[in-house]
Amino acid sequence: MDRLESYHWRSREVARLLSLLESERRYYEDIVTLLPAPIALVEANGQFISGNRAFLRHFKVAAAELAALGVARLLPGLPLTPGLHDDWELFRLQRWDDEASDLVLVQRTAATPAPPPPDPALEERAANQAATAASARLAGRVLHEANNLLMVLSGYGEQILDALPTGSPLREDMREIIRSTQRIKGMSSQLQAFAAPAKAVRTSFDLATFLRSLAAREPLLSLGAETPRIAVTTDRGQLEQVLLALARYAQPPLQLELQLPTTLLIHGFSHSLREDLELLSPAARQSNGALSAIPALLGESGVSWRILPTAQGASLQLHFANDPAPAGPVQRIFVVDDDEGIRTLIRKVLERNGFQVVEAHSGEAALALLAFDPTPIQLLVSDMMMPGMGGRALATQVSQKRPGTRILFISGYTEDAEVQSGRLASGTAFLAKPFQHSALVDAVNRLLSSAPNE
């Protein structure tokens, strides 16, 4: 590449390339760490750089102590030249930027048994497993980037839709864009195979504002002009799932009517609503599995309901709890993500919900800000995969420097074993990209409302 062409590379593109290189480095580093043979990396002057687990166990030293030791102390008389020296062999590790390259020290066994003859069936199985693992890694990288882009499209699409005038012909176009991102999100969710269903997260919010936002992007829902402010406490994600399932079941646009103090009336159902919903008829189970799940979702979210007969068919009445937590001081959230578009979007969503937000583009920048600004933070929202310091390492540093800080990891894809198992430490949660604004706010509220030892 001509040197002048490199000047056209944007920092974001370079960061993505470095992120891929970092992922590959960690992959091979893990392999070396787990090998049973003692292996160490040695500088040209004989000082140790690092050693794998087998090497540390062989000499009974800790990783932190190894850097202060040299070959002359652990292996007296061993020459620092490539080749076989008794039980140890040295290899020159050629690096492009260093003429005095490092050495790899490997212990050789005295007698290595002859390998068994190859088994074609085992070889084919191993090849298939390797291909599957490679496909999974590739899918993970694609998901990470695709979900970032999906979040930008859907998030900013919602903001544009809210800003468009009521009669604008562009509103339906924007709704279609948002619906398309949701369909792609569904396919991403299948790839990520999150089998465990999410538990209800009950938060307090204004029902009128929630319904206006939902009706603006879903043409099967219609909200009347009279929309009094009603504070309710329920799971917003599950409520949205219920309303969308009802809208698709009823076909024509459903009419939403708010009634004080905490009631929502939904008009536009046929006479069979009681049989399909309340009695959970077999026909409803076979034709619309989402419909049969509605009673359980409402019960888990703390919403009571009943069916009201009308001259045209039936209406559904939802009654919400109203036990909001008392208002407290403004809470401060630190948002760290190398993608500027996502970072800005998260900041806007959180600020609209009353939080104070500080942001940084990398883990290193976040730690520098924390060192400069002693103001307490209640929550860290961090991407897991970032160039340089990743989200896991950043969270460890923040927890040490600011004990009690809650942690919300976000990522389009992660190979983190703790996240994939669902067994996260107390005060920690994970949110997969792309996520809706309400899911972000609910996750934040849930973490901030939990006790430090939960």
C-alpha positions as CSV (number, residue, x, y, z in Angstrom):
1,M,0.0,0.0,0.0
2,D,1.3,3.4,-0.9
3,R,2.0,5.4,2.3
4,L,-0.3,8.3,1.2
5,E,-3.2,5.9,0.9
6,S,-3.0,5.0,4.6
7,Y,-3.8,8.6,5.5
8,H,-7.4,7.9,4.2
9,W,-8.0,5.2,6.8
10,R,-10.4,6.4,9.5
11,S,-9.6,5.7,13.2
12,R,-12.8,3.6,13.4
13,E,-11.7,1.3,10.6
14,V,-8.2,0.9,12.1
15,A,-9.8,0.2,15.5
16,R,-11.9,-2.6,14.0
17,L,-8.8,-4.2,12.3
18,L,-7.0,-4.0,15.6
19,S,-10.0,-5.6,17.4
20,L,-9.8,-8.6,15.0
21,L,-6.0,-8.9,15.6
22,E,-6.6,-8.8,19.3
23,S,-9.2,-11.6,19.1
24,E,-6.8,-13.8,17.2
25,R,-4.0,-13.0,19.6
26,R,-6.1,-14.1,22.5
27,Y,-7.1,-17.2,20.7
28,Y,-3.6,-18.4,20.3
29,E,-2.6,-17.2,23.7
30,D,-5.2,-19.4,25.2
31,I,-3.9,-22.4,23.3
32,V,-0.3,-21.9,24.6
33,T,-1.6,-21.4,28.1
34,L,-3.4,-24.7,28.1
35,L,-0.7,-26.9,26.5
36,P,0.6,-29.6,28.8
37,A,4.3,-29.0,27.8
38,P,6.2,-26.3,29.8
39,I,6.7,-23.3,27.4
40,A,8.2,-19.8,28.1
41,L,8.9,-16.7,26.2
42,V,12.4,-15.3,26.8
43,E,14.1,-12.0,25.9
44,A,17.4,-12.0,24.1
45,N,19.2,-11.1,27.3
46,G,17.8,-14.1,29.1
47,Q,14.9,-12.5,31.1
48,F,11.6,-14.2,31.1
49,I,8.6,-12.5,29.5
50,S,5.9,-15.0,30.3
51,G,5.3,-18.7,30.8
52,N,2.3,-21.0,30.4
53,R,0.7,-22.9,33.3
54,A,2.8,-26.0,32.8
55,F,6.0,-24.0,33.0
56,L,5.0,-22.2,36.2
57,R,4.0,-25.5,37.8
58,H,7.2,-27.1,36.8
59,F,9.4,-24.5,38.5
60,K,6.8,-23.7,41.2
61,V,6.8,-20.0,40.6
62,A,4.0,-17.5,40.3
63,A,3.4,-15.5,37.1
64,A,4.2,-12.2,38.8
65,E,7.6,-13.6,40.0
66,L,8.6,-14.9,36.6
67,A,9.4,-11.5,35.1
68,A,12.0,-10.9,37.8
69,L,13.8,-14.2,37.0
70,G,16.2,-15.1,34.3
71,V,17.2,-18.3,32.5
72,A,20.5,-18.4,34.3
73,R,18.8,-18.7,37.6
74,L,16.2,-21.3,36.7
75,L,18.3,-23.3,34.2
76,P,22.0,-22.6,35.0
77,G,24.3,-23.3,32.1
78,L,21.6,-23.3,29.4
79,P,23.0,-21.4,26.4
80,L,20.7,-18.7,24.9
81,T,21.1,-20.1,21.3
82,P,18.5,-21.8,19.2
83,G,18.7,-25.6,19.3
84,L,18.3,-28.6,21.5
85,H,20.0,-28.4,24.9
86,D,19.4,-31.6,27.0
87,D,15.7,-31.6,27.8
88,W,15.0,-28.0,26.6
89,E,14.8,-26.6,23.1
90,L,15.1,-22.9,22.1
91,F,13.4,-21.5,19.0
92,R,14.0,-18.0,17.5
93,L,10.8,-16.0,17.4
94,Q,11.3,-13.7,14.4
95,R,9.5,-10.3,14.8
96,W,9.2,-7.8,12.1
97,D,10.0,-4.8,14.4
98,D,12.9,-6.2,16.4
99,E,16.3,-7.5,15.2
100,A,17.1,-8.9,18.7
101,S,14.1,-11.2,18.5
102,D,12.7,-13.2,21.5
103,L,13.2,-16.9,22.1
104,V,10.7,-19.7,22.8
105,L,11.8,-22.2,25.5
106,V,10.1,-25.6,25.3
107,Q,10.7,-28.7,27.4
108,R,11.0,-31.9,25.4
109,T,10.1,-35.4,26.9
110,A,12.8,-38.0,26.8
111,A,10.7,-40.7,25.1
112,T,7.7,-39.8,23.1
113,P,5.4,-42.7,22.2
114,A,4.7,-43.2,18.6
115,P,1.4,-41.8,17.6
116,P,-1.4,-44.3,16.8
117,P,-2.3,-44.8,13.2
118,P,-4.9,-42.2,12.0
119,D,-8.5,-43.1,12.2
120,P,-10.5,-41.8,9.2
121,A,-13.7,-41.6,11.2
122,L,-12.0,-39.6,14.0
123,E,-10.2,-37.4,11.5
124,E,-13.5,-36.6,9.8
125,R,-15.2,-35.8,13.1
126,A,-12.3,-33.6,14.2
127,A,-12.5,-31.7,10.9
128,N,-16.2,-31.2,11.3
129,Q,-15.8,-30.0,14.8
130,A,-13.1,-27.6,13.7
131,A,-15.3,-26.3,10.8
132,T,-18.2,-25.8,13.3
133,A,-16.0,-23.9,15.7
134,A,-14.6,-21.7,12.9
135,S,-18.1,-21.0,11.7
136,A,-19.2,-20.1,15.2
137,R,-16.3,-17.6,15.6
138,L,-17.1,-16.1,12.2
139,A,-20.8,-15.8,13.1
140,G,-19.8,-14.2,16.3
141,R,-17.8,-11.5,14.6
142,V,-20.5,-10.9,12.1
143,L,-23.1,-10.6,14.8
144,H,-21.0,-8.2,16.8
145,E,-20.7,-5.8,13.9
146,A,-24.3,-6.4,12.5
147,N,-25.9,-5.8,15.9
148,N,-24.0,-2.6,16.4
149,L,-25.3,-1.3,13.0
150,L,-28.8,-2.6,13.8
151,M,-28.8,-0.7,17.0
152,V,-27.8,2.5,15.3
153,L,-30.5,2.1,12.6
154,S,-33.3,1.2,15.0
155,G,-32.3,3.7,17.7
156,Y,-31.9,6.7,15.5
157,G,-34.9,5.6,13.4
158,E,-37.0,5.9,16.6
159,Q,-35.7,9.4,17.2
160,I,-36.4,10.5,13.6
161,L,-39.9,9.0,13.8
162,D,-40.6,10.9,17.0
163,A,-39.4,14.2,15.4
164,L,-41.5,13.8,12.2
165,P,-44.7,15.8,12.0
166,T,-47.9,13.8,12.6
167,G,-49.1,14.1,9.0
168,S,-45.7,13.5,7.3
169,P,-45.8,10.8,4.6
170,L,-42.3,9.8,5.7
171,R,-43.6,8.4,9.0
172,E,-44.8,5.1,7.4
173,D,-41.4,4.8,5.6
174,M,-39.6,5.2,8.8
175,R,-41.9,2.6,10.5
176,E,-41.1,0.1,7.8
177,I,-37.3,0.7,8.4
178,I,-37.7,0.1,12.1
179,R,-39.9,-3.0,11.5
180,S,-37.2,-4.4,9.1
181,T,-34.5,-4.0,11.8
182,Q,-36.7,-5.8,14.2
183,R,-37.0,-8.7,11.8
184,I,-33.2,-8.9,11.4
185,K,-32.9,-8.7,15.1
186,G,-35.1,-11.8,15.4
187,M,-32.7,-13.7,13.1
188,S,-29.7,-12.6,15.2
189,S,-31.4,-13.8,18.3
190,Q,-31.8,-17.3,16.8
191,L,-28.1,-17.3,16.0
192,Q,-27.1,-16.3,19.5
193,A,-29.4,-19.0,20.9
194,F,-30.4,-17.4,24.1
195,A,-32.5,-20.2,25.4
196,A,-33.2,-18.8,28.9
197,P,-36.4,-16.5,28.9
198,A,-35.9,-13.1,30.4
199,K,-37.5,-12.6,33.8
200,A,-39.9,-9.7,34.4
201,V,-38.3,-6.4,35.3
202,R,-40.9,-4.1,36.8
203,T,-40.1,-0.4,36.6
204,S,-42.2,2.7,37.0
205,F,-43.0,4.9,33.9
206,D,-45.6,7.0,32.2
207,L,-48.0,4.7,30.3
208,A,-49.2,7.4,27.9
209,T,-45.7,8.2,26.7
210,F,-44.9,4.5,26.3
211,L,-48.1,3.9,24.3
212,R,-47.5,6.9,22.0
213,S,-44.1,5.7,21.2
214,L,-45.3,2.2,20.5
215,A,-48.3,3.3,18.3
216,A,-46.0,5.6,16.3
217,R,-44.1,2.7,15.0
218,E,-46.8,0.0,15.0
219,P,-49.8,0.8,12.6
220,L,-51.9,-2.0,14.1
221,L,-52.2,0.1,17.3
222,S,-54.2,3.4,17.6
223,L,-54.1,5.6,20.6
224,G,-56.9,8.2,21.2
225,A,-56.3,11.9,21.4
226,E,-57.1,11.9,25.2
227,T,-54.0,10.5,26.8
228,P,-53.8,11.5,30.5
229,R,-50.5,10.9,32.2
230,I,-50.7,7.6,34.2
231,A,-47.8,6.4,36.3
232,V,-47.7,2.5,36.3
233,T,-45.3,-0.2,37.5
234,T,-44.8,-3.2,35.2
235,D,-42.3,-4.8,32.8
236,R,-42.3,-2.6,29.7
237,G,-40.7,-5.2,27.4
238,Q,-43.4,-7.8,28.3
239,L,-46.2,-5.2,28.0
240,E,-45.0,-4.4,24.5
241,Q,-44.9,-8.1,23.6
242,V,-48.5,-8.5,24.9
243,L,-49.8,-5.6,22.9
244,L,-48.1,-6.6,19.6
245,A,-49.4,-10.2,20.0
246,L,-52.9,-8.8,20.6
247,A,-52.6,-6.5,17.6
248,R,-51.7,-9.3,15.2
249,Y,-54.4,-11.6,16.6
250,A,-57.2,-8.9,16.1
251,Q,-56.0,-7.9,12.6
252,P,-57.7,-4.5,12.4
253,P,-56.1,-1.6,14.3
254,L,-56.7,-1.9,18.0
255,Q,-58.0,1.2,19.8
256,L,-56.2,2.0,23.0
257,E,-58.0,4.1,25.7
258,L,-56.4,5.3,28.9
259,Q,-58.6,5.7,32.0
260,L,-57.6,7.0,35.4
261,P,-56.2,6.0,37.7
262,T,-54.3,3.1,36.2
263,T,-56.4,1.3,33.5
264,L,-55.9,0.6,29.8
265,L,-58.9,-0.5,27.7
266,I,-58.2,-2.2,24.4
267,H,-61.1,-2.2,21.9
268,G,-61.5,-4.2,18.6
269,F,-61.7,-7.9,19.4
270,S,-64.2,-10.5,18.2
271,H,-66.6,-12.4,20.5
272,S,-64.1,-15.3,20.5
273,L,-61.6,-13.4,22.6
274,R,-62.8,-15.0,25.9
275,E,-62.4,-18.5,24.4
276,D,-59.1,-17.9,22.8
277,L,-57.5,-15.9,25.6
278,E,-59.2,-16.7,28.9
279,L,-59.9,-20.4,28.2
280,L,-56.8,-20.9,26.1
281,S,-58.6,-22.8,23.4
282,P,-56.7,-25.5,21.4
283,A,-57.3,-23.5,18.2
284,A,-55.6,-20.4,19.8
285,R,-52.6,-22.5,20.9
286,Q,-52.1,-24.0,17.4
287,S,-52.7,-20.8,15.4
288,N,-51.0,-18.3,17.7
289,G,-48.6,-19.5,20.3
290,A,-47.9,-15.9,21.4
291,L,-51.6,-15.4,22.3
292,S,-51.6,-18.3,24.7
293,A,-48.6,-16.9,26.5
294,I,-50.3,-13.5,27.3
295,P,-52.0,-14.5,30.6
296,A,-48.7,-15.7,32.0
297,L,-46.9,-12.6,30.8
298,L,-49.5,-10.3,32.4
299,G,-49.4,-12.2,35.7
300,E,-45.6,-12.1,35.9
301,S,-45.7,-8.4,35.1
302,G,-48.2,-7.7,37.9
303,V,-51.0,-6.7,35.5
304,S,-54.6,-7.8,36.3
305,W,-57.0,-8.2,33.4
306,R,-60.6,-9.1,32.4
307,I,-62.7,-9.3,29.2
308,L,-65.6,-7.0,28.7
309,P,-68.3,-7.9,26.2
310,T,-69.4,-5.2,23.7
311,A,-72.0,-4.9,21.0
312,Q,-69.4,-5.3,18.3
313,G,-67.3,-8.0,20.1
314,A,-65.1,-7.7,23.1
315,S,-62.7,-5.4,24.9
316,L,-59.7,-6.2,27.1
317,Q,-59.2,-4.3,30.3
318,L,-55.7,-4.1,31.9
319,H,-55.3,-2.7,35.4
320,F,-51.7,-1.8,36.4
321,A,-50.1,-1.4,39.8
322,N,-48.9,2.0,40.8
323,D,-46.2,1.7,43.5
324,P,-43.3,3.8,42.1
325,A,-40.2,4.1,44.2
326,P,-39.6,7.4,45.9
327,A,-37.6,9.9,43.9
328,G,-34.0,10.1,45.0
329,P,-30.8,12.0,43.9
330,V,-29.8,12.0,40.2
331,Q,-27.8,8.9,39.5
332,R,-24.6,9.0,37.5
333,I,-23.8,6.4,34.7
334,F,-20.6,5.9,32.9
335,V,-21.0,4.7,29.3
336,V,-18.0,3.2,27.5
337,D,-18.2,2.0,23.9
338,D,-15.7,2.4,21.0
339,D,-18.6,3.0,18.6
340,E,-19.5,6.7,18.7
341,G,-23.0,6.2,17.2
342,I,-24.0,3.7,19.9
343,R,-22.4,5.6,22.7
344,T,-24.2,8.8,21.8
345,L,-27.5,6.9,21.4
346,I,-27.2,5.3,24.8
347,R,-26.4,8.7,26.4
348,K,-29.4,10.3,24.8
349,V,-31.8,7.6,26.0
350,L,-30.4,7.6,29.6
351,E,-30.5,11.4,29.8
352,R,-34.1,11.5,28.6
353,N,-34.9,9.2,31.5
354,G,-33.3,11.5,34.1
355,F,-29.8,10.0,34.5
356,Q,-26.5,11.9,34.4
357,V,-24.2,10.4,31.8
358,V,-20.4,10.4,31.4
359,E,-18.9,8.7,28.4
360,A,-15.6,7.5,27.1
361,H,-14.5,5.8,23.8
362,S,-12.2,3.2,25.4
363,G,-11.4,1.4,28.6
364,E,-8.1,3.3,29.0
365,A,-9.9,6.7,28.5
366,A,-12.5,5.6,31.1
367,L,-9.9,4.9,33.7
368,A,-8.2,8.2,33.0
369,L,-11.5,10.1,33.5
370,L,-12.2,8.2,36.8
371,A,-8.7,9.1,38.1
372,F,-9.3,12.8,37.2
373,D,-12.9,13.0,38.4
374,P,-13.7,11.7,42.0
375,T,-17.4,12.2,41.6
376,P,-19.2,8.9,42.5
377,I,-20.8,6.8,39.7
378,Q,-23.5,4.2,40.3
379,L,-23.4,2.2,37.1
380,L,-20.9,1.3,34.4
381,V,-22.4,0.5,30.9
382,S,-19.5,-1.0,28.9
383,D,-19.2,-2.8,25.6
384,M,-17.4,-6.1,26.1
385,M,-15.4,-6.1,22.9
386,M,-13.3,-3.0,22.4
387,P,-9.8,-2.4,21.0
388,G,-7.2,-2.5,23.8
389,M,-8.8,-2.9,27.2
390,G,-12.1,-4.9,26.9
391,G,-15.2,-4.5,29.0
392,R,-14.4,-7.4,31.4
393,A,-10.9,-5.9,32.3
394,L,-12.4,-2.4,32.6
395,A,-15.2,-3.6,34.9
396,T,-12.6,-5.3,37.1
397,Q,-10.6,-2.1,37.4
398,V,-13.7,0.0,38.1
399,S,-14.9,-2.4,40.8
400,Q,-11.5,-2.1,42.5
401,K,-11.3,1.7,42.3
402,R,-15.1,2.3,42.9
403,P,-16.5,-0.6,45.0
404,G,-20.2,-1.0,44.8
405,T,-20.5,0.2,41.2
406,R,-23.0,-1.8,39.2
407,I,-21.9,-3.2,35.9
408,L,-24.0,-3.6,32.7
409,F,-22.2,-5.3,29.9
410,I,-23.5,-4.8,26.3
411,S,-22.3,-6.6,23.2
412,G,-23.5,-7.8,19.8
413,Y,-21.7,-11.1,20.5
414,T,-19.4,-12.3,23.2
415,E,-17.5,-15.6,23.9
416,D,-17.4,-14.7,27.6
417,A,-18.1,-18.0,29.4
418,E,-19.8,-16.3,32.4
419,V,-22.1,-14.3,30.2
420,Q,-23.0,-17.3,28.0
421,S,-23.8,-19.4,31.1
422,G,-26.1,-16.7,32.5
423,R,-24.3,-16.9,35.9
424,L,-23.1,-13.3,36.3
425,A,-21.8,-11.9,39.5
426,S,-24.1,-9.9,41.8
427,G,-24.6,-6.3,40.6
428,T,-23.8,-7.3,37.1
429,A,-26.0,-7.8,34.0
430,F,-25.7,-8.4,30.3
431,L,-27.7,-6.8,27.4
432,A,-27.4,-8.2,23.9
433,K,-27.2,-5.7,21.0
434,P,-29.4,-4.5,19.4
435,F,-31.7,-3.7,22.2
436,Q,-34.7,-1.4,22.5
437,H,-34.7,1.8,24.5
438,S,-37.1,0.3,27.0
439,A,-34.9,-2.8,27.5
440,L,-31.9,-0.5,28.3
441,V,-33.8,1.6,30.8
442,D,-35.3,-1.5,32.4
443,A,-31.9,-3.1,32.8
444,V,-30.4,0.1,34.3
445,N,-33.3,0.5,36.7
446,R,-33.1,-3.1,37.8
447,L,-29.4,-2.9,38.6
448,L,-29.7,0.5,40.4
449,S,-32.6,-0.7,42.5
450,S,-30.8,-3.9,43.6
451,A,-29.0,-4.1,47.0
452,P,-25.2,-4.2,46.8
453,N,-25.1,-7.9,48.0
454,E,-27.8,-9.2,45.7
